[in-house]
């Protein structure tokens, strides 16, 4: 079930890229959405390793601590 507090991100993607994304996600045992979240987390981790931690605004940091 969808968490109503989570943000929704809609993107347009060309058919070839969409197919390849789902091909890889299936190979790695993830859904397409799960693969996208994995890639976003990897990108953030890589960025923070190079540039330092991104500090969250209090309203977002507080929300994450309630989980």
N, C-alpha and C positions, 0 to 999 in steps of 0.2 A: 504494500500500500504506500502511496506517495505521502511523504512528510510535507504538510502544508507550510512549514516554516522554511523549507529549502527553496532556493532560487531556481527558476526555470531558465534554461538557455536554449533558444531555438537557433539553428543554423541551416543555411542552404548548402548543399554539397552535390557535386556533379556525380553522375551515376557510376563512373569508373572508380572514383575515390571511395564512394559508398560501398561498392562491392569489395574493394580491397580491404577496407576497414573491417567489414564483417568477416571476410576470409581470415584475416589475422586474428580477430577476436575469437572466432570459433576454434582456430588452431590452438590458441592460448587458454581456452576454456572460459572465456568471458562472453558476456553479452556485448553488443555494440556500445551500449551506454556505459557498461563497466569498463570497456577498453578506453573509451574517451576519458572517463574519470581517472583511470590509471595513467594515461598519457599526460593529463593536466597535472596530476600529482608529481609525476616525474619531472616535468618542466619546472614546476615550482621548487622542488628539491634541488635541481641543478642550478637554478637562479640563486637560491638562498645560499648554496655552498659557495658560489662565486662572489655574491654581493652582500651577504649577510641576511639575517632573518627579516622578513617583512613583518612589521609591527601592526597588529590589527587594531582598529578603533575599538574603544571600550564596549560599545553596544554589540559588536560581533564577538569580541573576545569573551564577554560575559555569557553570550548565548552558547558558545562552544564548551564552556565549563559546566553548563547545566546538563549536558548530555551524559 
